[in-house]
Amino acid sequence: MKFRPWILNTVVVFFITASTAVQAFSIPQPKGAEEASRVAHIQLKAAQGDFDAQYLLGLMYLSGRYVEQDQDTGMGWITAAAQQGHAKAQQTIADLAFEGSIVSRDLSTAKQWYTALSKQGNKWADFRLGFIYASGGEGVERNCGKAVEQFKLVGDEVSLGNVAWILATCPEAKYRDGDQALALSLSLLEANGKDPTNLDNLAAAYAELGNFDAAITTQQKAIEALTVTSDKSKTGEFMQRLEIYQNSEPYREVVPLIGK
């Protein structure tokens, strides 16, 4: 899920509208003056430590809505809200740091706040932590074991497919488990036997176990299944893996980050 600037604007407009009650006897103000009054009210509340106001003010500075755009100031206010336990602020910082589109990518910061959210039962945070640990880099040590744990906490088909893939392809032998990868891949195929990703996972599991005939046959099925989908972008890597299995070699991969 990519973070889009229009989300900032939508949230800001909503909170600006709702931030101060307009009483029935109020004297109507010009639109510009009214907005300035509401912005001043939000700024005052933020300075007083109100974490909702801090989060809102941070979004305003990030988007440049009603105030002059200033990313550093925006991140400062959102961080202040996050440090007080504001869950939306914590996710905003984590998402921005992970994606690196509005602010520079910082996996250490993303990991910090996704970990805090994970402890609150946030499945999106678990999913993102899975990719962070599977890929590593930028101050975060790759750890396939922790990646598997995080994806299992999510437990949906996509995440379990990632578990099967890591168990079959992680570069560190201590984290690989071909039998578990095989069982999980076969289980996922029961629900969707023609899914190219599930077939790709299964082929990798067979290769990890040294059953290269089954790996080749399954990878060929994965390539065939891929040809009838709308997304052909993975054709090259599917073909590359087929050649590796034909050479009686297992496949090894460091999972790439989303959007990288």
C-alpha positions as CSV (number, residue, x, y, z in Angstrom):
1,M,0.0,0.0,0.0
2,K,1.6,3.2,-1.2
3,F,1.3,6.3,0.9
4,R,-0.4,9.0,-1.2
5,P,-0.2,12.8,-0.5
6,W,-4.0,13.2,-1.1
7,I,-4.6,11.2,2.1
8,L,-2.9,14.0,4.0
9,N,-5.1,16.6,2.4
10,T,-8.3,14.7,3.1
11,V,-7.5,14.2,6.8
12,V,-6.4,17.8,7.2
13,V,-9.6,19.1,5.7
14,F,-11.7,16.9,8.0
15,F,-10.0,18.0,11.2
16,I,-9.9,21.6,10.2
17,T,-13.6,21.5,9.7
18,A,-14.2,19.7,13.0
19,S,-11.5,21.2,15.2
20,T,-13.6,24.1,16.6
21,A,-17.3,24.2,17.2
22,V,-19.1,27.1,15.6
23,Q,-21.7,28.4,18.0
24,A,-25.1,29.6,16.7
25,F,-24.5,33.2,17.8
26,S,-21.0,33.5,16.3
27,I,-20.5,36.4,13.9
28,P,-19.7,35.0,10.5
29,Q,-16.0,35.5,9.5
30,P,-14.4,35.7,6.1
31,K,-13.3,32.2,5.0
32,G,-9.6,33.0,5.2
33,A,-9.9,34.5,8.6
34,E,-12.0,31.6,9.9
35,E,-9.4,29.1,8.6
36,A,-6.6,31.1,10.2
37,S,-8.4,31.1,13.5
38,R,-8.8,27.3,13.4
39,V,-5.2,26.8,12.4
40,A,-4.2,29.0,15.4
41,H,-6.4,26.9,17.6
42,I,-4.8,23.7,16.4
43,Q,-1.3,25.1,16.9
44,L,-2.2,26.2,20.5
45,K,-3.6,22.8,21.4
46,A,-0.5,21.1,19.9
47,A,1.8,23.3,21.9
48,Q,-0.1,22.4,25.0
49,G,0.6,18.7,24.3
50,D,-2.7,17.5,22.8
51,F,-1.5,14.6,20.6
52,D,-4.5,14.7,18.2
53,A,-3.6,18.3,17.5
54,Q,0.1,17.5,17.2
55,Y,-0.7,14.7,14.7
56,L,-3.0,17.0,12.7
57,L,-0.6,19.9,12.7
58,G,2.1,17.5,11.5
59,L,-0.1,16.4,8.6
60,M,-0.7,20.0,7.7
61,Y,3.0,20.8,7.5
62,L,3.7,17.7,5.5
63,S,1.0,18.4,2.9
64,G,1.3,22.2,2.9
65,R,-2.4,22.5,3.6
66,Y,-3.3,25.8,5.4
67,V,0.4,26.3,6.4
68,E,3.6,26.6,4.5
69,Q,4.9,23.1,3.7
70,D,7.8,22.1,5.9
71,Q,8.6,18.4,6.1
72,D,11.0,18.6,9.1
73,T,8.4,20.5,11.2
74,G,5.7,18.1,10.1
75,M,7.7,15.1,11.1
76,G,8.6,16.7,14.4
77,W,4.9,17.2,15.3
78,I,3.9,13.7,14.2
79,T,6.8,12.3,16.2
80,A,5.7,14.2,19.3
81,A,2.2,12.6,18.9
82,A,3.7,9.2,18.3
83,Q,5.8,9.4,21.4
84,Q,2.6,10.0,23.4
85,G,1.1,6.8,22.0
86,H,-0.9,8.1,19.1
87,A,-1.4,5.0,17.0
88,K,-2.1,6.8,13.7
89,A,1.0,9.0,14.2
90,Q,3.1,5.9,14.8
91,Q,1.9,4.3,11.7
92,T,2.3,7.4,9.6
93,I,6.0,7.7,10.7
94,A,6.6,4.0,10.1
95,D,5.0,4.1,6.6
96,L,6.8,7.3,5.5
97,A,10.1,5.9,6.8
98,F,9.6,2.6,5.1
99,E,8.4,3.9,1.7
100,G,10.8,6.8,1.4
101,S,8.7,8.7,-1.0
102,I,7.9,11.9,1.0
103,V,10.9,11.6,3.4
104,S,14.1,9.7,3.1
105,R,13.8,5.9,3.7
106,D,14.9,5.0,7.2
107,L,14.3,1.3,8.0
108,S,15.5,1.7,11.6
109,T,12.8,4.3,12.3
110,A,10.2,2.2,10.4
111,K,11.2,-0.9,12.4
112,Q,10.9,1.1,15.7
113,W,7.4,2.3,15.2
114,Y,6.1,-0.9,13.4
115,T,7.4,-2.8,16.4
116,A,5.4,-0.6,18.7
117,L,2.3,-1.1,16.6
118,S,2.9,-4.8,16.4
119,K,2.7,-5.0,20.2
120,Q,-0.8,-3.4,19.9
121,G,-1.9,-6.2,17.5
122,N,-1.5,-4.2,14.3
123,K,-1.4,-6.7,11.4
124,W,-0.2,-4.2,8.8
125,A,2.8,-3.5,11.1
126,D,3.5,-7.2,11.3
127,F,3.4,-7.5,7.5
128,R,5.8,-4.6,7.0
129,L,8.1,-6.0,9.7
130,G,8.2,-9.3,7.8
131,F,9.6,-7.5,4.8
132,I,12.1,-5.5,6.8
133,Y,13.5,-8.5,8.5
134,A,13.5,-10.6,5.3
135,S,15.4,-7.9,3.4
136,G,17.5,-6.2,6.0
137,G,19.9,-3.3,5.2
138,E,20.0,0.4,6.2
139,G,20.8,-0.3,9.8
140,V,18.6,-3.4,10.2
141,E,20.1,-6.9,10.3
142,R,18.4,-9.4,8.0
143,N,16.8,-12.2,10.1
144,C,14.7,-14.8,8.2
145,G,13.5,-16.3,11.5
146,K,12.0,-13.0,12.7
147,A,10.6,-12.4,9.2
148,V,8.8,-15.8,9.4
149,E,7.4,-14.9,12.9
150,Q,6.0,-11.6,11.7
151,F,4.4,-13.0,8.6
152,K,2.8,-15.9,10.6
153,L,1.3,-13.3,13.0
154,V,-0.6,-11.9,9.9
155,G,-1.7,-15.3,8.8
156,D,-3.4,-14.5,5.5
157,E,-2.6,-16.3,2.2
158,V,-0.1,-13.7,1.0
159,S,1.8,-13.7,4.3
160,L,1.9,-17.5,4.5
161,G,3.1,-17.6,1.0
162,N,6.0,-15.4,2.1
163,V,6.7,-17.8,4.9
164,A,6.9,-20.7,2.5
165,W,9.2,-18.7,0.2
166,I,11.6,-17.7,3.0
167,L,11.7,-21.2,4.4
168,A,12.7,-22.5,1.0
169,T,15.0,-19.8,-0.2
170,C,16.6,-17.9,2.7
171,P,20.4,-17.7,2.2
172,E,21.1,-18.7,5.8
173,A,20.7,-22.5,6.1
174,K,19.7,-22.4,9.8
175,Y,16.4,-20.7,8.8
176,R,15.5,-22.9,5.9
177,D,13.0,-25.8,6.4
178,G,12.1,-27.5,3.1
179,D,9.6,-29.9,4.7
180,Q,7.7,-27.1,6.3
181,A,7.9,-25.0,3.1
182,L,6.5,-27.9,1.1
183,A,3.7,-28.6,3.5
184,L,2.7,-24.9,3.6
185,S,2.9,-24.5,-0.2
186,L,0.7,-27.6,-0.8
187,S,-1.8,-26.3,1.7
188,L,-2.0,-22.9,0.0
189,L,-2.4,-24.7,-3.4
190,E,-5.5,-26.5,-2.1
191,A,-7.3,-23.1,-2.0
192,N,-5.9,-21.9,-5.3
193,G,-4.2,-24.6,-7.4
194,K,-3.5,-22.4,-10.4
195,D,-2.0,-19.4,-8.6
196,P,1.5,-18.8,-10.2
197,T,3.0,-17.5,-6.9
198,N,1.8,-20.6,-5.0
199,L,3.3,-22.8,-7.7
200,D,6.5,-20.8,-7.7
201,N,6.7,-21.3,-3.9
202,L,6.1,-25.0,-4.3
203,A,8.8,-25.4,-6.9
204,A,11.3,-23.6,-4.6
205,A,10.4,-26.0,-1.7
206,Y,11.0,-29.1,-3.9
207,A,14.3,-27.7,-5.0
208,E,15.3,-27.1,-1.4
209,L,14.6,-30.7,-0.7
210,G,16.6,-31.8,-3.7
211,N,13.7,-33.1,-5.7
212,F,14.6,-31.2,-8.9
213,D,12.4,-33.2,-11.2
214,A,9.4,-32.0,-9.2
215,A,10.8,-28.5,-9.0
216,I,11.2,-28.3,-12.8
217,T,7.7,-29.7,-13.5
218,T,6.1,-27.4,-10.9
219,Q,8.0,-24.3,-12.1
220,Q,6.8,-25.0,-15.7
221,K,3.3,-25.1,-14.4
222,A,4.0,-21.8,-12.6
223,I,5.2,-20.2,-15.9
224,E,2.1,-21.6,-17.7
225,A,-0.2,-20.2,-15.0
226,L,1.6,-16.8,-15.3
227,T,0.9,-16.5,-19.0
228,V,-2.9,-16.3,-18.4
229,T,-2.6,-13.5,-15.8
230,S,-2.7,-9.8,-16.6
231,D,0.7,-9.3,-14.8
232,K,3.6,-10.7,-17.0
233,S,6.3,-8.7,-15.1
234,K,7.6,-11.9,-13.3
235,T,8.0,-14.0,-16.4
236,G,11.8,-13.3,-16.5
237,E,12.5,-14.3,-12.9
238,F,10.2,-17.4,-13.2
239,M,12.2,-18.5,-16.3
240,Q,15.5,-17.8,-14.4
241,R,14.4,-20.1,-11.6
242,L,13.5,-22.8,-14.0
243,E,17.0,-22.8,-15.5
244,I,18.5,-23.0,-11.9
245,Y,16.4,-26.0,-11.1
246,Q,17.3,-27.6,-14.5
247,N,20.9,-27.2,-13.3
248,S,20.0,-29.1,-10.1
249,E,20.5,-26.1,-7.9
250,P,18.1,-24.7,-5.2
251,Y,17.1,-21.0,-5.4
252,R,18.4,-18.5,-2.9
253,E,17.0,-15.0,-2.4
254,V,17.1,-12.0,-0.1
255,V,13.5,-10.8,-0.2
256,P,13.3,-7.3,-1.7
257,L,11.5,-4.5,0.1
258,I,8.1,-3.4,-1.3
259,G,8.5,-0.5,-3.6
260,K,12.2,-0.6,-3.6
